[in-house]
Every structure is written in structure tokens, then in C-alpha cells.
Amino acid sequence: MGSANYKIFGSPGAWHVEHDGKVANTYLTKAAFKAAAAAASMALREGHEIMITAAGSDGGRQTSTGARE
């Protein structure tokens, strides 16, 4: 199976989820994370590898444990 990548980005009042290079919605709250997690859950059940990334509060890219990449 393929992979599904979700990138969460934005600022308060304008959060976005990018998937396959497309951004479909703008979220007023961090509900963008819930939307990405729901979509990733469905992809995982279909056998896809998934990855969800979100910038840290300082805008830097971090791993899930907080380490810098």
C-alpha cells in the first residue's frame, strides 16, 4: 500500500491540513489536528503507512518526542 502524509500548519484562527499537496479547509481552532487524525486513522485501516506532522510552537520542525530533525 501507499503512504498518507498530513501536515498541520497555520496560526490561531487559520489552521490548515495539507494532504497530497492540497489544502481543502481552514479551521478556526486546532480542530485541524482532529481532522488529520481522523483521516489518518481511515488510511491506516486501509493498510497505508501514515505520517502526521505539525510545527512546534516556535515554528520549528520536531519529532513526536520533541527532538529536532
Summary of the structure (lengths in Angstrom):
residues: 69
radius of gyration: 12.2
end to end distance: 26.1
largest distance: 35.0
contacts: 162
relative contact order: 0.24
helix: 22%
strand: 42%
